[in-house]
Amino acid sequence: MSSESVPKALEIHLSSAAGAVIVTVHGEIDMASAPSLQSALDEALRAASPAIVVDMSDVGFLGSAGLSVLLAASEATGTGGLRVVPSDAARRPIEVTALDRLLMVFDTVADALAADETPSPS
């Protein structure tokens, strides 16, 4: 088995900046690792911050279980509370499932931190 076919273990770090909780995610989010993401987002929600930024810029795979976690967290935070910064690999399933219409998606963490709390009308 080559090292390229071994899934990258999920690593999650929480930090804060500009009044927001930043959840930085590295690795692959699948059915086995999605509960770890859910736990981290639950912890971020308990911080009662006005915004949670999920930095997924180093995520190599985002499966349906991870999409479900993001959707549930978005519903729990309310309008403008959950801001997602996806990698190209994570952006594709978000767009294909039309979750980009429900989630606030940004190109960079800086953009997500600078965003107004309410999404602009589409």
N, CA, C and O atoms as CSV, one atom per row, in Angstrom:
chain,resi,resn,atom,element,x,y,z
A,1,MET,N,N,0.847,-1.176,0.000
A,1,MET,CA,C,0.000,0.000,0.000
A,1,MET,C,C,0.890,1.236,0.000
A,1,MET,O,O,1.776,1.360,0.846
A,2,SER,N,N,0.667,2.148,-0.935
A,2,SER,CA,C,1.494,3.344,-1.009
A,2,SER,C,C,1.016,4.385,-0.002
A,2,SER,O,O,-0.127,4.349,0.452
A,3,SER,N,N,1.898,5.301,0.333
A,3,SER,CA,C,1.531,6.339,1.304
A,3,SER,C,C,0.461,7.264,0.746
A,3,SER,O,O,-0.237,7.929,1.511
A,4,GLU,N,N,0.318,7.320,-0.578
A,4,GLU,CA,C,-0.707,8.162,-1.182
A,4,GLU,C,C,-2.110,7.611,-0.959
A,4,GLU,O,O,-3.073,8.378,-0.963
A,5,SER,N,N,-2.252,6.300,-0.766
A,5,SER,CA,C,-3.570,5.719,-0.591
A,5,SER,C,C,-3.997,5.639,0.871
A,5,SER,O,O,-5.129,5.246,1.155
A,6,VAL,N,N,-3.133,5.996,1.786
A,6,VAL,CA,C,-3.470,5.985,3.210
A,6,VAL,C,C,-4.175,7.290,3.552
A,6,VAL,O,O,-3.631,8.364,3.296
A,7,PRO,N,N,-5.388,7.219,4.131
A,7,PRO,CA,C,-6.090,8.442,4.468
A,7,PRO,C,C,-5.302,9.281,5.473
A,7,PRO,O,O,-4.651,8.757,6.377
A,8,LYS,N,N,-5.379,10.582,5.288
A,8,LYS,CA,C,-4.712,11.501,6.203
A,8,LYS,C,C,-5.562,11.625,7.462
A,8,LYS,O,O,-6.745,11.956,7.386
A,9,ALA,N,N,-4.964,11.362,8.612
A,9,ALA,CA,C,-5.689,11.428,9.879
A,9,ALA,C,C,-6.244,12.829,10.090
A,9,ALA,O,O,-5.620,13.822,9.715
A,10,LEU,N,N,-7.407,12.893,10.685
A,10,LEU,CA,C,-8.042,14.175,10.945
A,10,LEU,C,C,-7.419,14.825,12.168
A,10,LEU,O,O,-7.314,14.211,13.230
A,11,GLU,N,N,-7.011,16.069,12.004
A,11,GLU,CA,C,-6.495,16.875,13.108
A,11,GLU,C,C,-7.342,18.130,13.189
A,11,GLU,O,O,-7.626,18.761,12.171
A,12,ILE,N,N,-7.745,18.494,14.401
A,12,ILE,CA,C,-8.600,19.658,14.596
A,12,ILE,C,C,-8.021,20.503,15.724
A,12,ILE,O,O,-7.667,19.990,16.785
A,13,HIS,N,N,-7.933,21.811,15.475
A,13,HIS,CA,C,-7.434,22.746,16.487
A,13,HIS,C,C,-8.424,23.892,16.619
A,13,HIS,O,O,-8.934,24.398,15.619
A,14,LEU,N,N,-8.696,24.303,17.860
A,14,LEU,CA,C,-9.555,25.446,18.105
A,14,LEU,C,C,-8.711,26.612,18.576
A,14,LEU,O,O,-7.783,26.443,19.367
A,15,SER,N,N,-9.041,27.801,18.082
A,15,SER,CA,C,-8.386,29.033,18.504
A,15,SER,C,C,-9.419,30.151,18.398
A,15,SER,O,O,-10.564,29.909,18.017
A,16,SER,N,N,-9.019,31.353,18.730
A,16,SER,CA,C,-9.949,32.470,18.581
A,16,SER,C,C,-9.221,33.679,18.023
A,16,SER,O,O,-8.026,33.872,18.246
A,17,ALA,N,N,-9.973,34.483,17.294
A,17,ALA,CA,C,-9.448,35.719,16.706
A,17,ALA,C,C,-10.632,36.589,16.315
A,17,ALA,O,O,-11.665,36.088,15.871
A,18,ALA,N,N,-10.474,37.870,16.481
A,18,ALA,CA,C,-11.490,38.848,16.068
A,18,ALA,C,C,-12.885,38.492,16.585
A,18,ALA,O,O,-13.876,38.684,15.881
A,19,GLY,N,N,-12.963,37.977,17.802
A,19,GLY,CA,C,-14.255,37.647,18.389
A,19,GLY,C,C,-14.899,36.383,17.856
A,19,GLY,O,O,-16.059,36.108,18.160
A,20,ALA,N,N,-14.178,35.618,17.076
A,20,ALA,CA,C,-14.722,34.377,16.507
A,20,ALA,C,C,-13.907,33.183,16.977
A,20,ALA,O,O,-12.724,33.307,17.292
A,21,VAL,N,N,-14.547,32.039,17.018
A,21,VAL,CA,C,-13.845,30.788,17.274
A,21,VAL,C,C,-13.437,30.232,15.912
A,21,VAL,O,O,-14.258,30.139,14.999
A,22,ILE,N,N,-12.166,29.866,15.784
A,22,ILE,CA,C,-11.682,29.283,14.532
A,22,ILE,C,C,-11.425,27.800,14.757
A,22,ILE,O,O,-10.647,27.418,15.631
A,23,VAL,N,N,-12.078,26.983,13.969
A,23,VAL,CA,C,-11.901,25.537,14.016
A,23,VAL,C,C,-11.083,25.174,12.781
A,23,VAL,O,O,-11.598,25.190,11.663
A,24,THR,N,N,-9.811,24.847,12.985
A,24,THR,CA,C,-8.922,24.516,11.880
A,24,THR,C,C,-8.882,23.004,11.726
A,24,THR,O,O,-8.576,22.278,12.672
A,25,VAL,N,N,-9.194,22.541,10.526
A,25,VAL,CA,C,-9.325,21.115,10.249
A,25,VAL,C,C,-8.299,20.706,9.195
A,25,VAL,O,O,-8.194,21.337,8.143
A,26,HIS,N,N,-7.541,19.644,9.486
A,26,HIS,CA,C,-6.565,19.084,8.544
A,26,HIS,C,C,-6.885,17.608,8.369
A,26,HIS,O,O,-7.145,16.908,9.347
A,27,GLY,N,N,-6.867,17.132,7.132
A,27,GLY,CA,C,-7.065,15.704,6.884
A,27,GLY,C,C,-8.305,15.432,6.070
A,27,GLY,O,O,-8.697,16.231,5.220
A,28,GLU,N,N,-8.920,14.291,6.337
A,28,GLU,CA,C,-10.084,13.851,5.589
A,28,GLU,C,C,-11.272,13.695,6.519
A,28,GLU,O,O,-11.152,13.157,7.620
A,29,ILE,N,N,-12.424,14.173,6.059
A,29,ILE,CA,C,-13.647,14.098,6.860
A,29,ILE,C,C,-14.568,13.086,6.196
A,29,ILE,O,O,-15.172,13.349,5.156
A,30,ASP,N,N,-14.656,11.926,6.827
A,30,ASP,CA,C,-15.502,10.849,6.319
A,30,ASP,C,C,-16.379,10.352,7.465
A,30,ASP,O,O,-16.458,10.989,8.516
A,31,MET,N,N,-17.035,9.214,7.258
A,31,MET,CA,C,-17.939,8.686,8.263
A,31,MET,C,C,-17.218,8.384,9.578
A,31,MET,O,O,-17.799,8.539,10.652
A,32,ALA,N,N,-15.968,7.959,9.500
A,32,ALA,CA,C,-15.222,7.619,10.713
A,32,ALA,C,C,-14.737,8.855,11.470
A,32,ALA,O,O,-14.675,8.843,12.699
A,33,SER,N,N,-14.396,9.913,10.749
A,33,SER,CA,C,-13.832,11.092,11.405
A,33,SER,C,C,-14.842,12.211,11.663
A,33,SER,O,O,-14.549,13.132,12.425
A,34,ALA,N,N,-16.013,12.153,11.051
A,34,ALA,CA,C,-17.020,13.202,11.224
A,34,ALA,C,C,-17.408,13.429,12.691
A,34,ALA,O,O,-17.634,14.576,13.076
A,35,PRO,N,N,-17.495,12.378,13.529
A,35,PRO,CA,C,-17.815,12.629,14.942
A,35,PRO,C,C,-16.779,13.521,15.640
A,35,PRO,O,O,-17.133,14.267,16.554
A,36,SER,N,N,-15.523,13.456,15.232
A,36,SER,CA,C,-14.499,14.334,15.808
A,36,SER,C,C,-14.768,15.781,15.425
A,36,SER,O,O,-14.619,16.683,16.249
A,37,LEU,N,N,-15.162,16.003,14.180
A,37,LEU,CA,C,-15.515,17.347,13.746
A,37,LEU,C,C,-16.745,17.830,14.508
A,37,LEU,O,O,-16.804,18.986,14.927
A,38,GLN,N,N,-17.722,16.953,14.686
A,38,GLN,CA,C,-18.937,17.310,15.423
A,38,GLN,C,C,-18.590,17.726,16.851
A,38,GLN,O,O,-19.122,18.715,17.355
A,39,SER,N,N,-17.710,16.987,17.499
A,39,SER,CA,C,-17.300,17.321,18.866
A,39,SER,C,C,-16.625,18.684,18.933
A,39,SER,O,O,-16.888,19.470,19.843
A,40,ALA,N,N,-15.755,18.960,17.966
A,40,ALA,CA,C,-15.058,20.248,17.937
A,40,ALA,C,C,-16.038,21.394,17.707
A,40,ALA,O,O,-15.923,22.448,18.332
A,41,LEU,N,N,-17.002,21.191,16.811
A,41,LEU,CA,C,-17.990,22.238,16.560
A,41,LEU,C,C,-18.914,22.420,17.756
A,41,LEU,O,O,-19.329,23.541,18.048
A,42,ASP,N,N,-19.243,21.338,18.452
A,42,ASP,CA,C,-20.042,21.445,19.676
A,42,ASP,C,C,-19.298,22.281,20.718
A,42,ASP,O,O,-19.893,23.122,21.391
A,43,GLU,N,N,-17.993,22.040,20.843
A,43,GLU,CA,C,-17.173,22.815,21.775
A,43,GLU,C,C,-17.152,24.289,21.370
A,43,GLU,O,O,-17.252,25.172,22.222
A,44,ALA,N,N,-17.024,24.546,20.091
A,44,ALA,CA,C,-17.031,25.924,19.596
A,44,ALA,C,C,-18.379,26.591,19.866
A,44,ALA,O,O,-18.432,27.768,20.224
A,45,LEU,N,N,-19.456,25.847,19.696
A,45,LEU,CA,C,-20.789,26.390,19.966
A,45,LEU,C,C,-20.953,26.753,21.442
A,45,LEU,O,O,-21.600,27.748,21.770
A,46,ARG,N,N,-20.371,25.955,22.322
A,46,ARG,CA,C,-20.461,26.234,23.761
A,46,ARG,C,C,-19.734,27.528,24.134
A,46,ARG,O,O,-20.023,28.117,25.176
A,47,ALA,N,N,-18.804,27.971,23.303
A,47,ALA,CA,C,-18.076,29.214,23.568
A,47,ALA,C,C,-18.980,30.437,23.384
A,47,ALA,O,O,-18.618,31.544,23.785
A,48,ALA,N,N,-20.142,30.240,22.784
A,48,ALA,CA,C,-21.125,31.301,22.576
A,48,ALA,C,C,-20.548,32.500,21.833
A,48,ALA,O,O,-20.906,33.644,22.117
A,49,SER,N,N,-19.669,32.240,20.896
A,49,SER,CA,C,-19.091,33.282,20.060
A,49,SER,C,C,-20.098,33.675,18.984
A,49,SER,O,O,-20.896,32.840,18.560
A,50,PRO,N,N,-20.076,34.937,18.532
A,50,PRO,CA,C,-21.013,35.325,17.476
A,50,PRO,C,C,-20.729,34.646,16.138
A,50,PRO,O,O,-21.603,34.580,15.274
A,51,ALA,N,N,-19.502,34.142,15.968
A,51,ALA,CA,C,-19.171,33.485,14.699
A,51,ALA,C,C,-18.209,32.326,14.934
A,51,ALA,O,O,-17.340,32.375,15.806
A,52,ILE,N,N,-18.389,31.297,14.141
A,52,ILE,CA,C,-17.472,30.155,14.122
A,52,ILE,C,C,-16.959,30.037,12.694
A,52,ILE,O,O,-17.734,29.905,11.747
A,53,VAL,N,N,-15.637,30.089,12.560
A,53,VAL,CA,C,-15.003,29.945,11.248
A,53,VAL,C,C,-14.415,28.540,11.182
A,53,VAL,O,O,-13.587,28.171,12.016
A,54,VAL,N,N,-14.836,27.764,10.204
A,54,VAL,CA,C,-14.310,26.419,10.007
A,54,VAL,C,C,-13.306,26.489,8.863
A,54,VAL,O,O,-13.676,26.568,7.692
A,55,ASP,N,N,-12.032,26.457,9.228
A,55,ASP,CA,C,-10.954,26.530,8.235
A,55,ASP,C,C,-10.662,25.125,7.735
A,55,ASP,O,O,-9.980,24.343,8.398
A,56,MET,N,N,-11.190,24.817,6.553
A,56,MET,CA,C,-11.014,23.508,5.943
A,56,MET,C,C,-10.090,23.604,4.736
A,56,MET,O,O,-10.190,22.802,3.807
A,57,SER,N,N,-9.187,24.588,4.749
A,57,SER,CA,C,-8.316,24.813,3.602
A,57,SER,C,C,-7.293,23.699,3.412
A,57,SER,O,O,-6.644,23.630,2.368
A,58,ASP,N,N,-7.138,22.823,4.410
A,58,ASP,CA,C,-6.225,21.685,4.285
A,58,ASP,C,C,-6.969,20.357,4.420
A,58,ASP,O,O,-6.433,19.385,4.952
A,59,VAL,N,N,-8.209,20.329,3.931
A,59,VAL,CA,C,-9.013,19.109,3.951
A,59,VAL,C,C,-8.928,18.469,2.570
A,59,VAL,O,O,-9.221,19.107,1.559
A,60,GLY,N,N,-8.523,17.200,2.540
A,60,GLY,CA,C,-8.355,16.498,1.278
A,60,GLY,C,C,-9.594,15.770,0.791
A,60,GLY,O,O,-9.694,15.418,-0.385
A,61,PHE,N,N,-10.545,15.542,1.702
A,61,PHE,CA,C,-11.774,14.833,1.339
A,61,PHE,C,C,-12.870,15.259,2.294
A,61,PHE,O,O,-12.652,15.337,3.503
A,62,LEU,N,N,-14.058,15.536,1.750
A,62,LEU,CA,C,-15.223,15.874,2.560
A,62,LEU,C,C,-16.377,15.010,2.089
A,62,LEU,O,O,-16.929,15.220,1.009
A,63,GLY,N,N,-16.735,14.035,2.916
A,63,GLY,CA,C,-17.820,13.117,2.583
A,63,GLY,C,C,-19.161,13.596,3.110
A,63,GLY,O,O,-19.261,14.649,3.739
A,64,SER,N,N,-20.179,12.808,2.843
A,64,SER,CA,C,-21.542,13.191,3.221
A,64,SER,C,C,-21.709,13.340,4.731
A,64,SER,O,O,-22.488,14.177,5.186
A,65,ALA,N,N,-20.990,12.541,5.509
A,65,ALA,CA,C,-21.084,12.665,6.964
A,65,ALA,C,C,-20.563,14.027,7.414
A,65,ALA,O,O,-21.129,14.640,8.319
A,66,GLY,N,N,-19.496,14.500,6.790
A,66,GLY,CA,C,-18.957,15.818,7.110
A,66,GLY,C,C,-19.893,16.935,6.685
A,66,GLY,O,O,-20.035,17.937,7.385
A,67,LEU,N,N,-20.535,16.760,5.532
A,67,LEU,CA,C,-21.519,17.745,5.077
A,67,LEU,C,C,-22.673,17.846,6.063
A,67,LEU,O,O,-23.161,18.940,6.345
A,68,SER,N,N,-23.107,16.707,6.585
A,68,SER,CA,C,-24.195,16.691,7.573
A,68,SER,C,C,-23.798,17.427,8.841
A,68,SER,O,O,-24.606,18.150,9.424
A,69,VAL,N,N,-22.551,17.244,9.270
A,69,VAL,CA,C,-22.051,17.933,10.465
A,69,VAL,C,C,-22.065,19.443,10.237
A,69,VAL,O,O,-22.498,20.198,11.108
A,70,LEU,N,N,-21.596,19.887,9.075
A,70,LEU,CA,C,-21.588,21.318,8.769
A,70,LEU,C,C,-23.008,21.882,8.737
A,70,LEU,O,O,-23.255,22.971,9.254
A,71,LEU,N,N,-23.930,21.151,8.138
A,71,LEU,CA,C,-25.314,21.607,8.065
A,71,LEU,C,C,-25.915,21.728,9.461
A,71,LEU,O,O,-26.566,22.727,9.769
A,72,ALA,N,N,-25.703,20.727,10.305
A,72,ALA,CA,C,-26.238,20.767,11.673
A,72,ALA,C,C,-25.639,21.933,12.466
A,72,ALA,O,O,-26.348,22.603,13.217
A,73,ALA,N,N,-24.352,22.169,12.301
A,73,ALA,CA,C,-23.706,23.280,13.009
A,73,ALA,C,C,-24.232,24.617,12.499
A,73,ALA,O,O,-24.414,25.554,13.277
A,74,SER,N,N,-24.474,24.705,11.208
A,74,SER,CA,C,-25.019,25.932,10.634
A,74,SER,C,C,-26.404,26.220,11.206
A,74,SER,O,O,-26.719,27.361,11.544
A,75,GLU,N,N,-27.213,25.194,11.311
A,75,GLU,CA,C,-28.554,25.360,11.880
A,75,GLU,C,C,-28.480,25.758,13.348
A,75,GLU,O,O,-29.309,26.535,13.820
A,76,ALA,N,N,-27.501,25.236,14.070
A,76,ALA,CA,C,-27.353,25.542,15.498
A,76,ALA,C,C,-26.852,26.965,15.741
A,76,ALA,O,O,-27.172,27.567,16.766
A,77,THR,N,N,-26.068,27.505,14.806
A,77,THR,CA,C,-25.510,28.844,15.007
A,77,THR,C,C,-26.442,29.947,14.541
A,77,THR,O,O,-26.333,31.081,15.007
A,78,GLY,N,N,-27.341,29.644,13.647
A,78,GLY,CA,C,-28.221,30.679,13.117
A,78,GLY,C,C,-27.551,31.426,11.974
A,78,GLY,O,O,-26.438,31.092,11.569
A,79,THR,N,N,-28.225,32.423,11.467
A,79,THR,CA,C,-27.775,33.172,10.299
A,79,THR,C,C,-26.429,33.840,10.539
A,79,THR,O,O,-26.262,34.602,11.491
A,80,GLY,N,N,-25.479,33.548,9.671
A,80,GLY,CA,C,-24.184,34.209,9.723
A,80,GLY,C,C,-23.228,33.693,10.770
A,80,GLY,O,O,-22.105,34.185,10.877
A,81,GLY,N,N,-23.651,32.707,11.549
A,81,GLY,CA,C,-22.804,32.229,12.630
A,81,GLY,C,C,-21.718,31.272,12.211
A,81,GLY,O,O,-20.643,31.262,12.811
A,82,LEU,N,N,-21.972,30.454,11.182
A,82,LEU,CA,C,-20.986,29.477,10.734
A,82,LEU,C,C,-20.426,29.924,9.391
A,82,LEU,O,O,-21.159,30.134,8.424
A,83,ARG,N,N,-19.101,30.063,9.360
A,83,ARG,CA,C,-18.416,30.512,8.147
A,83,ARG,C,C,-17.398,29.449,7.757
A,83,ARG,O,O,-16.558,29.064,8.570
A,84,VAL,N,N,-17.467,28.982,6.534
A,84,VAL,CA,C,-16.641,27.867,6.084
A,84,VAL,C,C,-15.626,28.343,5.048
A,84,VAL,O,O,-15.964,29.068,4.112
A,85,VAL,N,N,-14.373,27.920,5.237
A,85,VAL,CA,C,-13.292,28.209,4.297
A,85,VAL,C,C,-12.828,26.856,3.754
A,85,VAL,O,O,-11.957,26.221,4.349
A,86,PRO,N,N,-13.400,26.407,2.633
A,86,PRO,CA,C,-13.079,25.071,2.131
A,86,PRO,C,C,-11.855,25.033,1.216
A,86,PRO,O,O,-11.523,26.017,0.556
A,87,SER,N,N,-11.199,23.887,1.194
A,87,SER,CA,C,-10.187,23.603,0.173
A,87,SER,C,C,-10.941,23.325,-1.122
A,87,SER,O,O,-12.169,23.240,-1.115
A,88,ASP,N,N,-10.229,23.184,-2.222
A,88,ASP,CA,C,-10.885,22.823,-3.478
A,88,ASP,C,C,-11.611,21.486,-3.337
A,88,ASP,O,O,-12.718,21.316,-3.848
A,89,ALA,N,N,-10.975,20.531,-2.635
A,89,ALA,CA,C,-11.571,19.203,-2.452
A,89,ALA,C,C,-12.837,19.267,-1.604
A,89,ALA,O,O,-13.758,18.478,-1.816
A,90,ALA,N,N,-12.898,20.183,-0.657
A,90,ALA,CA,C,-14.091,20.327,0.183
A,90,ALA,C,C,-15.143,21.211,-0.490
A,90,ALA,O,O,-16.340,21.026,-0.274
A,91,ARG,N,N,-14.704,22.154,-1.290
A,91,ARG,CA,C,-15.648,23.064,-1.954
A,91,ARG,C,C,-16.559,22.304,-2.929
A,91,ARG,O,O,-17.751,22.595,-3.030
A,92,ARG,N,N,-15.993,21.347,-3.630
A,92,ARG,CA,C,-16.764,20.621,-4.654
A,92,ARG,C,C,-18.024,19.959,-4.072
A,92,ARG,O,O,-19.111,20.197,-4.598
A,93,PRO,N,N,-17.932,19.141,-3.014
A,93,PRO,CA,C,-19.163,18.545,-2.488
A,93,PRO,C,C,-20.122,19.584,-1.884
A,93,PRO,O,O,-21.338,19.389,-1.899
A,94,ILE,N,N,-19.581,20.668,-1.363
A,94,ILE,CA,C,-20.450,21.727,-0.831
A,94,ILE,C,C,-21.263,22.343,-1.970
A,94,ILE,O,O,-22.458,22.592,-1.815
A,95,GLU,N,N,-20.628,22.585,-3.096
A,95,GLU,CA,C,-21.324,23.169,-4.242
A,95,GLU,C,C,-22.269,22.176,-4.914
A,95,GLU,O,O,-23.388,22.536,-5.279
A,96,VAL,N,N,-21.826,20.924,-5.080
A,96,VAL,CA,C,-22.643,19.912,-5.754
A,96,VAL,C,C,-23.946,19.657,-4.983
A,96,VAL,O,O,-24.989,19.410,-5.588
A,97,THR,N,N,-23.880,19.717,-3.666
A,97,THR,CA,C,-25.066,19.487,-2.840
A,97,THR,C,C,-25.850,20.767,-2.574
A,97,THR,O,O,-26.854,20.743,-1.862
A,98,ALA,N,N,-25.398,21.886,-3.142
A,98,ALA,CA,C,-26.028,23.207,-2.977
A,98,ALA,C,C,-25.957,23.718,-1.539
A,98,ALA,O,O,-26.710,24.618,-1.169
A,99,LEU,N,N,-25.074,23.162,-0.735
A,99,LEU,CA,C,-24.910,23.677,0.626
A,99,LEU,C,C,-24.275,25.060,0.633
A,99,LEU,O,O,-24.343,25.776,1.633
A,100,ASP,N,N,-23.657,25.433,-0.481
A,100,ASP,CA,C,-23.094,26.785,-0.553
A,100,ASP,C,C,-24.192,27.844,-0.520
A,100,ASP,O,O,-23.910,29.025,-0.316
A,101,ARG,N,N,-25.428,27.434,-0.718
A,101,ARG,CA,C,-26.561,28.361,-0.604
A,101,ARG,C,C,-27.023,28.493,0.839
A,101,ARG,O,O,-27.706,29.457,1.186
A,102,LEU,N,N,-26.658,27.536,1.679
A,102,LEU,CA,C,-27.049,27.562,3.084
A,102,LEU,C,C,-25.900,27.977,4.005
A,102,LEU,O,O,-26.118,28.595,5.047
A,103,LEU,N,N,-24.678,27.630,3.605
A,103,LEU,CA,C,-23.496,27.962,4.394
A,103,LEU,C,C,-22.877,29.250,3.874
A,103,LEU,O,O,-22.997,29.570,2.691
A,104,MET,N,N,-22.225,29.979,4.747
A,104,MET,CA,C,-21.452,31.139,4.315
A,104,MET,C,C,-20.059,30.624,3.968
A,104,MET,O,O,-19.309,30.217,4.855
A,105,VAL,N,N,-19.708,30.641,2.672
A,105,VAL,CA,C,-18.452,30.080,2.185
A,105,VAL,C,C,-17.525,31.227,1.786
A,105,VAL,O,O,-17.932,32.161,1.095
A,106,PHE,N,N,-16.269,31.139,2.235
A,106,PHE,CA,C,-15.276,32.185,1.977
A,106,PHE,C,C,-14.017,31.567,1.393
A,106,PHE,O,O,-13.769,30.372,1.549
A,107,ASP,N,N,-13.221,32.397,0.716
A,107,ASP,CA,C,-11.967,31.934,0.125
A,107,ASP,C,C,-10.836,31.878,1.137
A,107,ASP,O,O,-9.939,31.043,1.014
A,108,THR,N,N,-10.864,32.761,2.145
A,108,THR,CA,C,-9.791,32.802,3.136
A,108,THR,C,C,-10.365,33.004,4.530
A,108,THR,O,O,-11.496,33.464,4.689
A,109,VAL,N,N,-9.578,32.656,5.528
A,109,VAL,CA,C,-9.983,32.882,6.919
A,109,VAL,C,C,-10.135,34.377,7.172
A,109,VAL,O,O,-11.063,34.801,7.861
A,110,ALA,N,N,-9.231,35.173,6.620
A,110,ALA,CA,C,-9.314,36.631,6.795
A,110,ALA,C,C,-10.641,37.168,6.266
A,110,ALA,O,O,-11.264,38.018,6.902
A,111,ASP,N,N,-11.076,36.676,5.104
A,111,ASP,CA,C,-12.369,37.095,4.550
A,111,ASP,C,C,-13.511,36.689,5.478
A,111,ASP,O,O,-14.440,37.465,5.700
A,112,ALA,N,N,-13.441,35.478,6.016
A,112,ALA,CA,C,-14.492,34.989,6.903
A,112,ALA,C,C,-14.549,35.811,8.191
A,112,ALA,O,O,-15.634,36.108,8.691
A,113,LEU,N,N,-13.391,36.176,8.724
A,113,LEU,CA,C,-13.354,36.977,9.951
A,113,LEU,C,C,-13.857,38.396,9.712
A,113,LEU,O,O,-14.441,39.008,10.606
A,114,ALA,N,N,-13.634,38.914,8.521
A,114,ALA,CA,C,-14.022,40.285,8.207
A,114,ALA,C,C,-15.485,40.414,7.788
A,114,ALA,O,O,-16.002,41.526,7.672
A,115,ALA,N,N,-16.147,39.295,7.563
A,115,ALA,CA,C,-17.515,39.309,7.042
A,115,ALA,C,C,-18.493,39.870,8.064
A,115,ALA,O,O,-18.324,39.712,9.273
A,116,ASP,N,N,-19.509,40.521,7.546
A,116,ASP,CA,C,-20.612,40.954,8.376
A,116,ASP,C,C,-21.339,39.712,8.856
A,116,ASP,O,O,-21.297,38.678,8.189
A,117,GLU,N,N,-21.998,39.791,9.988
A,117,GLU,CA,C,-22.684,38.621,10.546
A,117,GLU,C,C,-23.881,38.176,9.740
A,117,GLU,O,O,-24.297,37.023,9.854
A,118,THR,N,N,-24.451,39.051,8.928
A,118,THR,CA,C,-25.608,38.650,8.150
A,118,THR,C,C,-25.216,38.475,6.692
A,118,THR,O,O,-24.538,39.335,6.130
A,119,PRO,N,N,-25.628,37.380,6.073
A,119,PRO,CA,C,-25.270,37.155,4.676
A,119,PRO,C,C,-25.962,38.164,3.777
A,119,PRO,O,O,-27.067,38.619,4.075
A,120,SER,N,N,-25.314,38.508,2.686
A,120,SER,CA,C,-25.929,39.427,1.743
A,120,SER,C,C,-26.982,38.680,0.947
A,120,SER,O,O,-26.832,37.485,0.692
A,121,PRO,N,N,-28.053,39.371,0.547
A,121,PRO,CA,C,-29.110,38.684,-0.222
A,121,PRO,C,C,-28.570,38.209,-1.565
A,121,PRO,O,O,-27.748,38.876,-2.194
A,122,SER,N,N,-29.050,37.039,-1.989
A,122,SER,CA,C,-28.588,36.494,-3.272
A,122,SER,C,C,-29.528,36.867,-4.374
A,122,SER,O,O,-29.306,36.498,-5.527
